[in-house]
Amino acid sequence: MEDNKPEIRISAKNIELTQLLKDIVTKKFGDINRFFSALKVIEVYLKSENRLHYCEVILIIKGKEDVVIDVAREEIVEAIDVAVNKCERQLRRLKEKTIDQSRDVKRKKDN
């Protein structure tokens, strides 16, 4: 069986990218492909500016436009959590839209 997990790329600016932080990001984003199997790459950019922590996520999806999520919070782990939730919602929406479009195509063929 082929491993369908997306590649997770993590980078940071103005914040130390510790192994603990890498592990948190990898764990939280590790199973996100269960919402949309065409997900190929997850790019996570962490940065700190003006007492806020930012988590920007770019989801690279086969055959679709990239999905960009940007979250700012006072705590970095909170920013990561909110970004994961937003990614899950976006991927669910995208999957539902794709399913609806394929149903419309089938209906047009049947008529």
PyMOL commands that set and color helices and strands:
alter all, ss='L'
color gray80, all
select helices_A, chain A and resi 19-29+32-34+76-110
alter helices_A, ss='H'
color red, helices_A
select strands_A, chain A and resi 7-13+39-49+52-61+67-73
alter strands_A, ss='S'
color yellow, strands_A
deselect
rebuild
show_as cartoon
